[in-house]
Amino acid sequence: MIDESFKKLCKVSELSERQGKRFIVDETEIALFKVDDEIYALSNICPHQHTALIYDGFIEDNCVVCPAHGWMFDLKSGKLKTGNSRLTTYPVIIEDDNIFVKVSKIDLNW
Ligand code: FES
């Protein structure tokens, strides 16, 4: 039984490898990725200029690259590759092909 603080976003089979999807859960923007069969849920808001574009980033070196100006964030930790900023990351549970993400309201790391 999954804790009800986890919200169902979609099915694993609905995600394309390395192609992000955008979700809004309780007013929180989420970027969801499948990379090498791992699922990652990060904030969709880039801390650089607060654009909701992370879902549209490309994947390189286990990072997502913001399409606006190229800041690179580690998919697992959310940390900026060169610098102190970060994207919030959210816990993910997979059950029967369904992806559940625990979204906390605190999403402001800048
Ligand atoms: S808005 Fe993301 S790198 Fe500038």
Backbone and ligand atoms as CSV (ligand in chain L), in Angstrom:
chain,resi,resn,atom,element,x,y,z
A,1,MET,N,N,0.858,-1.205,0.000
A,1,MET,CA,C,0.000,0.000,0.000
A,1,MET,C,C,0.888,1.247,0.000
A,2,ILE,N,N,0.626,2.117,-0.957
A,2,ILE,CA,C,1.453,3.306,-1.075
A,2,ILE,C,C,0.897,4.437,-0.212
A,3,ASP,N,N,1.803,5.044,0.523
A,3,ASP,CA,C,1.495,6.211,1.355
A,3,ASP,C,C,0.720,7.238,0.515
A,4,GLU,N,N,-0.342,7.791,1.075
A,4,GLU,CA,C,-1.165,8.685,0.242
A,4,GLU,C,C,-0.514,10.034,-0.045
A,5,SER,N,N,0.638,10.282,0.542
A,5,SER,CA,C,1.354,11.514,0.174
A,5,SER,C,C,2.013,11.365,-1.199
A,6,PHE,N,N,2.041,10.122,-1.711
A,6,PHE,CA,C,2.553,9.920,-3.075
A,6,PHE,C,C,1.397,10.055,-4.064
A,7,LYS,N,N,1.625,10.809,-5.119
A,7,LYS,CA,C,0.589,11.017,-6.126
A,7,LYS,C,C,0.963,10.291,-7.417
A,8,LYS,N,N,-0.028,9.678,-8.032
A,8,LYS,CA,C,0.229,8.986,-9.296
A,8,LYS,C,C,0.361,10.008,-10.428
A,9,LEU,N,N,1.441,9.912,-11.182
A,9,LEU,CA,C,1.627,10.855,-12.295
A,9,LEU,C,C,1.269,10.232,-13.638
A,10,CYS,N,N,1.825,9.068,-13.916
A,10,CYS,CA,C,1.534,8.413,-15.201
A,10,CYS,C,C,2.111,7.001,-15.136
A,11,LYS,N,N,2.112,6.330,-16.268
A,11,LYS,CA,C,2.690,4.986,-16.334
A,11,LYS,C,C,4.118,5.070,-16.873
A,12,VAL,N,N,4.942,4.148,-16.453
A,12,VAL,CA,C,6.317,4.100,-16.973
A,12,VAL,C,C,6.276,3.988,-18.490
A,13,SER,N,N,5.336,3.194,-18.991
A,13,SER,CA,C,5.257,2.963,-20.437
A,13,SER,C,C,4.839,4.207,-21.215
A,14,GLU,N,N,4.359,5.232,-20.510
A,14,GLU,CA,C,3.986,6.480,-21.197
A,14,GLU,C,C,5.164,7.442,-21.340
A,15,LEU,N,N,6.283,7.107,-20.705
A,15,LEU,CA,C,7.461,7.969,-20.809
A,15,LEU,C,C,8.387,7.447,-21.892
A,16,SER,N,N,8.941,8.369,-22.654
A,16,SER,CA,C,9.955,7.971,-23.629
A,16,SER,C,C,11.316,8.171,-22.990
A,17,GLU,N,N,12.214,7.243,-23.294
A,17,GLU,CA,C,13.568,7.326,-22.756
A,17,GLU,C,C,14.186,8.694,-23.064
A,18,ARG,N,N,14.697,9.337,-22.047
A,18,ARG,CA,C,15.419,10.624,-22.147
A,18,ARG,C,C,14.558,11.800,-22.584
A,19,GLN,N,N,13.266,11.619,-22.563
A,19,GLN,CA,C,12.385,12.719,-22.951
A,19,GLN,C,C,11.490,13.081,-21.771
A,20,GLY,N,N,11.646,14.288,-21.273
A,20,GLY,CA,C,10.942,14.687,-20.063
A,20,GLY,C,C,9.464,14.949,-20.281
A,21,LYS,N,N,8.701,14.847,-19.195
A,21,LYS,CA,C,7.274,15.162,-19.216
A,21,LYS,C,C,6.990,16.119,-18.059
A,22,ARG,N,N,6.102,17.055,-18.301
A,22,ARG,CA,C,5.784,18.055,-17.286
A,22,ARG,C,C,4.478,17.708,-16.581
A,23,PHE,N,N,4.499,17.838,-15.256
A,23,PHE,CA,C,3.292,17.631,-14.453
A,23,PHE,C,C,3.163,18.767,-13.453
A,24,ILE,N,N,1.938,19.052,-13.075
A,24,ILE,CA,C,1.726,20.016,-11.993
A,24,ILE,C,C,0.908,19.302,-10.915
A,25,VAL,N,N,1.514,19.162,-9.747
A,25,VAL,CA,C,0.863,18.474,-8.642
A,25,VAL,C,C,0.741,19.455,-7.487
A,26,ASP,N,N,-0.467,19.717,-7.056
A,26,ASP,CA,C,-0.672,20.675,-5.958
A,26,ASP,C,C,0.120,21.960,-6.201
A,27,GLU,N,N,0.040,22.475,-7.388
A,27,GLU,CA,C,0.702,23.725,-7.786
A,27,GLU,C,C,2.227,23.623,-7.860
A,28,THR,N,N,2.744,22.429,-7.727
A,28,THR,CA,C,4.193,22.244,-7.847
A,28,THR,C,C,4.513,21.691,-9.228
A,29,GLU,N,N,5.460,22.311,-9.885
A,29,GLU,CA,C,5.857,21.885,-11.237
A,29,GLU,C,C,6.883,20.763,-11.135
A,30,ILE,N,N,6.599,19.680,-11.815
A,30,ILE,CA,C,7.483,18.507,-11.786
A,30,ILE,C,C,7.940,18.174,-13.202
A,31,ALA,N,N,9.213,17.860,-13.327
A,31,ALA,CA,C,9.747,17.323,-14.587
A,31,ALA,C,C,10.101,15.861,-14.330
A,32,LEU,N,N,9.514,14.976,-15.127
A,32,LEU,CA,C,9.711,13.541,-14.930
A,32,LEU,C,C,10.525,12.991,-16.095
A,33,PHE,N,N,11.534,12.180,-15.764
A,33,PHE,CA,C,12.406,11.619,-16.802
A,33,PHE,C,C,12.582,10.122,-16.603
A,34,LYS,N,N,12.752,9.443,-17.721
A,34,LYS,CA,C,13.184,8.035,-17.692
A,34,LYS,C,C,14.526,7.976,-18.405
A,35,VAL,N,N,15.549,7.574,-17.669
A,35,VAL,CA,C,16.885,7.484,-18.262
A,35,VAL,C,C,17.478,6.139,-17.872
A,36,ASP,N,N,17.814,5.335,-18.853
A,36,ASP,CA,C,18.344,3.985,-18.618
A,36,ASP,C,C,17.446,3.211,-17.639
A,37,ASP,N,N,16.153,3.332,-17.844
A,37,ASP,CA,C,15.136,2.643,-17.060
A,37,ASP,C,C,15.024,3.093,-15.608
A,38,GLU,N,N,15.699,4.163,-15.249
A,38,GLU,CA,C,15.475,4.780,-13.942
A,38,GLU,C,C,14.504,5.952,-14.123
A,39,ILE,N,N,13.682,6.186,-13.109
A,39,ILE,CA,C,12.741,7.317,-13.165
A,39,ILE,C,C,13.226,8.404,-12.201
A,40,TYR,N,N,13.238,9.641,-12.680
A,40,TYR,CA,C,13.674,10.776,-11.868
A,40,TYR,C,C,12.582,11.844,-11.870
A,41,ALA,N,N,12.295,12.373,-10.692
A,41,ALA,CA,C,11.332,13.478,-10.579
A,41,ALA,C,C,12.059,14.667,-9.961
A,42,LEU,N,N,12.084,15.751,-10.708
A,42,LEU,CA,C,12.769,16.964,-10.240
A,42,LEU,C,C,11.831,18.152,-10.394
A,43,SER,N,N,12.207,19.243,-9.740
A,43,SER,CA,C,11.453,20.471,-9.966
A,43,SER,C,C,11.583,20.862,-11.436
A,44,ASN,N,N,10.491,21.354,-11.987
A,44,ASN,CA,C,10.521,21.785,-13.385
A,44,ASN,C,C,10.983,23.238,-13.528
A,45,ILE,N,N,11.222,23.895,-12.404
A,45,ILE,CA,C,11.567,25.324,-12.447
A,45,ILE,C,C,13.076,25.499,-12.312
A,46,CYS,N,N,13.690,26.020,-13.342
A,46,CYS,CA,C,15.129,26.254,-13.280
A,46,CYS,C,C,15.412,27.410,-12.323
A,47,PRO,N,N,16.366,27.222,-11.390
A,47,PRO,CA,C,16.651,28.292,-10.429
A,47,PRO,C,C,17.373,29.485,-11.052
A,48,HIS,N,N,17.837,29.343,-12.281
A,48,HIS,CA,C,18.550,30.458,-12.908
A,48,HIS,C,C,17.601,31.625,-13.184
A,49,GLN,N,N,16.636,31.431,-14.055
A,49,GLN,CA,C,15.696,32.528,-14.336
A,49,GLN,C,C,14.253,32.105,-14.084
A,50,HIS,N,N,14.109,31.048,-13.297
A,50,HIS,CA,C,12.797,30.596,-12.840
A,50,HIS,C,C,11.869,30.221,-13.999
A,51,THR,N,N,12.428,29.664,-15.034
A,51,THR,CA,C,11.613,29.224,-16.165
A,51,THR,C,C,11.153,27.784,-15.926
A,52,ALA,N,N,9.948,27.478,-16.386
A,52,ALA,CA,C,9.389,26.131,-16.219
A,52,ALA,C,C,9.729,25.300,-17.448
A,53,LEU,N,N,11.023,25.012,-17.591
A,53,LEU,CA,C,11.490,24.387,-18.830
A,53,LEU,C,C,12.350,23.142,-18.631
A,54,ILE,N,N,12.547,22.745,-17.390
A,54,ILE,CA,C,13.463,21.627,-17.165
A,54,ILE,C,C,12.988,20.366,-17.904
A,55,TYR,N,N,11.670,20.161,-17.966
A,55,TYR,CA,C,11.133,18.959,-18.638
A,55,TYR,C,C,11.577,18.895,-20.096
A,56,ASP,N,N,11.909,20.044,-20.666
A,56,ASP,CA,C,12.274,20.111,-22.075
A,56,ASP,C,C,13.791,20.013,-22.271
A,57,GLY,N,N,14.507,19.803,-21.171
A,57,GLY,CA,C,15.967,19.721,-21.253
A,57,GLY,C,C,16.425,18.417,-21.869
A,58,PHE,N,N,17.682,18.393,-22.313
A,58,PHE,CA,C,18.212,17.128,-22.810
A,58,PHE,C,C,19.126,16.508,-21.757
A,59,ILE,N,N,19.385,15.223,-21.955
A,59,ILE,CA,C,20.115,14.454,-20.948
A,59,ILE,C,C,21.552,14.259,-21.404
A,60,GLU,N,N,22.480,14.535,-20.494
A,60,GLU,CA,C,23.894,14.360,-20.807
A,60,GLU,C,C,24.633,14.057,-19.517
A,61,ASP,N,N,25.463,13.018,-19.523
A,61,ASP,CA,C,26.278,12.694,-18.329
A,61,ASP,C,C,25.444,12.554,-17.058
A,62,ASN,N,N,24.319,11.874,-17.113
A,62,ASN,CA,C,23.437,11.735,-15.945
A,62,ASN,C,C,22.922,13.054,-15.401
A,63,CYS,N,N,22.892,14.048,-16.263
A,63,CYS,CA,C,22.365,15.354,-15.881
A,63,CYS,C,C,21.250,15.737,-16.851
A,64,VAL,N,N,20.375,16.644,-16.377
A,64,VAL,CA,C,19.439,17.290,-17.302
A,64,VAL,C,C,19.981,18.695,-17.547
A,65,VAL,N,N,19.967,19.083,-18.811
A,65,VAL,CA,C,20.514,20.378,-19.212
A,65,VAL,C,C,19.355,21.324,-19.510
A,66,CYS,N,N,19.280,22.428,-18.766
A,66,CYS,CA,C,18.197,23.398,-18.998
A,66,CYS,C,C,18.318,23.943,-20.421
A,67,PRO,N,N,17.223,23.907,-21.180
A,67,PRO,CA,C,17.297,24.337,-22.580
A,67,PRO,C,C,17.481,25.854,-22.738
A,68,ALA,N,N,17.268,26.610,-21.660
A,68,ALA,CA,C,17.358,28.069,-21.807
A,68,ALA,C,C,18.818,28.538,-21.906
A,69,HIS,N,N,19.644,28.158,-20.934
A,69,HIS,CA,C,21.032,28.640,-20.951
A,69,HIS,C,C,22.038,27.552,-20.598
A,70,GLY,N,N,21.599,26.323,-20.549
A,70,GLY,CA,C,22.543,25.218,-20.434
A,70,GLY,C,C,23.022,24.843,-19.046
A,71,TRP,N,N,22.381,25.316,-18.000
A,71,TRP,CA,C,22.788,24.854,-16.670
A,71,TRP,C,C,22.502,23.355,-16.581
A,72,MET,N,N,23.449,22.616,-15.976
A,72,MET,CA,C,23.336,21.152,-15.893
A,72,MET,C,C,23.062,20.723,-14.457
A,73,PHE,N,N,22.043,19.913,-14.275
A,73,PHE,CA,C,21.663,19.448,-12.944
A,73,PHE,C,C,21.736,17.921,-12.908
A,74,ASP,N,N,22.357,17.406,-11.842
A,74,ASP,CA,C,22.447,15.964,-11.658
A,74,ASP,C,C,21.036,15.379,-11.489
A,75,LEU,N,N,20.728,14.328,-12.241
A,75,LEU,CA,C,19.375,13.759,-12.191
A,75,LEU,C,C,19.036,13.198,-10.819
A,76,LYS,N,N,20.030,12.611,-10.141
A,76,LYS,CA,C,19.759,11.976,-8.844
A,76,LYS,C,C,19.654,12.991,-7.715
A,77,SER,N,N,20.638,13.883,-7.638
A,77,SER,CA,C,20.698,14.802,-6.494
A,77,SER,C,C,20.047,16.146,-6.788
A,78,GLY,N,N,19.884,16.476,-8.056
A,78,GLY,CA,C,19.353,17.785,-8.434
A,78,GLY,C,C,20.392,18.888,-8.395
A,79,LYS,N,N,21.620,18.537,-7.986
A,79,LYS,CA,C,22.639,19.577,-7.822
A,79,LYS,C,C,23.144,20.112,-9.150
A,80,LEU,N,N,23.384,21.413,-9.147
A,80,LEU,CA,C,23.998,22.052,-10.302
A,80,LEU,C,C,25.415,21.505,-10.427
A,81,LYS,N,N,25.820,21.185,-11.663
A,81,LYS,CA,C,27.118,20.551,-11.838
A,81,LYS,C,C,28.254,21.494,-11.428
A,82,THR,N,N,28.147,22.739,-11.811
A,82,THR,CA,C,29.189,23.687,-11.430
A,82,THR,C,C,28.546,24.857,-10.710
A,83,GLY,N,N,28.455,24.748,-9.403
A,83,GLY,CA,C,27.848,25.832,-8.622
A,83,GLY,C,C,27.050,25.277,-7.471
A,84,ASN,N,N,26.429,26.151,-6.728
A,84,ASN,CA,C,25.759,25.752,-5.500
A,84,ASN,C,C,24.255,25.592,-5.615
A,85,SER,N,N,23.706,25.938,-6.738
A,85,SER,CA,C,22.262,25.881,-6.876
A,85,SER,C,C,21.805,24.433,-7.075
A,86,ARG,N,N,20.515,24.229,-7.021
A,86,ARG,CA,C,20.011,22.874,-7.245
A,86,ARG,C,C,18.535,22.885,-7.598
A,87,LEU,N,N,18.105,21.772,-8.153
A,87,LEU,CA,C,16.681,21.521,-8.348
A,87,LEU,C,C,16.221,20.617,-7.214
A,88,THR,N,N,15.046,20.857,-6.707
A,88,THR,CA,C,14.471,19.933,-5.724
A,88,THR,C,C,14.231,18.588,-6.416
A,89,THR,N,N,14.526,17.508,-5.710
A,89,THR,CA,C,14.215,16.181,-6.245
A,89,THR,C,C,13.095,15.577,-5.394
A,90,TYR,N,N,12.311,14.709,-5.997
A,90,TYR,CA,C,11.165,14.136,-5.292
A,90,TYR,C,C,11.258,12.605,-5.302
A,91,PRO,N,N,10.900,11.980,-4.160
A,91,PRO,CA,C,10.931,10.516,-4.096
A,91,PRO,C,C,9.939,9.889,-5.075
A,92,VAL,N,N,10.372,8.799,-5.688
A,92,VAL,CA,C,9.563,8.109,-6.703
A,92,VAL,C,C,9.344,6.660,-6.277
A,93,ILE,N,N,8.132,6.181,-6.464
A,93,ILE,CA,C,7.834,4.754,-6.270
A,93,ILE,C,C,7.184,4.250,-7.555
A,94,ILE,N,N,7.622,3.077,-7.990
A,94,ILE,CA,C,6.989,2.447,-9.158
A,94,ILE,C,C,6.215,1.238,-8.665
A,95,GLU,N,N,4.964,1.151,-9.066
A,95,GLU,CA,C,4.194,-0.033,-8.723
A,95,GLU,C,C,3.305,-0.389,-9.903
A,96,ASP,N,N,3.431,-1.618,-10.369
A,96,ASP,CA,C,2.624,-2.085,-11.505
A,96,ASP,C,C,2.655,-1.101,-12.673
A,97,ASP,N,N,3.809,-0.635,-13.039
A,97,ASP,CA,C,3.976,0.278,-14.182
A,97,ASP,C,C,3.499,1.709,-13.875
A,98,ASN,N,N,2.954,1.928,-12.687
A,98,ASN,CA,C,2.508,3.285,-12.338
A,98,ASN,C,C,3.610,4.028,-11.583
A,99,ILE,N,N,3.741,5.313,-11.894
A,99,ILE,CA,C,4.750,6.138,-11.233
A,99,ILE,C,C,4.066,7.033,-10.203
A,100,PHE,N,N,4.523,6.924,-8.962
A,100,PHE,CA,C,4.008,7.755,-7.877
A,100,PHE,C,C,5.142,8.651,-7.392
A,101,VAL,N,N,4.812,9.910,-7.149
A,101,VAL,CA,C,5.833,10.863,-6.698
A,101,VAL,C,C,5.328,11.576,-5.454
A,102,LYS,N,N,6.241,11.737,-4.497
A,102,LYS,CA,C,5.897,12.457,-3.278
A,102,LYS,C,C,6.327,13.907,-3.441
A,103,VAL,N,N,5.333,14.785,-3.472
A,103,VAL,CA,C,5.616,16.193,-3.731
A,103,VAL,C,C,5.431,16.988,-2.449
A,104,SER,N,N,6.509,17.618,-2.022
A,104,SER,CA,C,6.382,18.499,-0.868
A,104,SER,C,C,6.188,19.914,-1.393
A,105,LYS,N,N,5.501,20.718,-0.647
A,105,LYS,CA,C,5.159,22.056,-1.111
A,105,LYS,C,C,6.382,22.967,-1.197
A,106,ILE,N,N,7.400,22.658,-0.386
A,106,ILE,CA,C,8.560,23.546,-0.370
A,106,ILE,C,C,9.397,23.313,-1.618
A,107,ASP,N,N,9.396,24.290,-2.467
A,107,ASP,CA,C,10.015,24.101,-3.774
A,107,ASP,C,C,10.893,25.293,-4.140
A,108,LEU,N,N,11.230,26.088,-3.159
A,108,LEU,CA,C,11.939,27.326,-3.469
A,108,LEU,C,C,13.363,27.255,-2.940
A,109,ASN,N,N,14.257,26.918,-3.800
A,109,ASN,CA,C,15.648,26.778,-3.373
A,109,ASN,C,C,16.548,27.897,-3.852
A,110,TRP,N,N,15.969,28.990,-4.254
A,110,TRP,CA,C,16.823,30.070,-4.688
A,110,TRP,C,C,16.765,31.213,-3.685
L,1,FES,S1,S,16.783,29.468,-17.096
L,1,FES,FE1,FE,17.751,27.544,-16.903
L,1,FES,S2,S,19.790,27.934,-17.401
L,1,FES,FE2,FE,18.854,29.884,-17.564
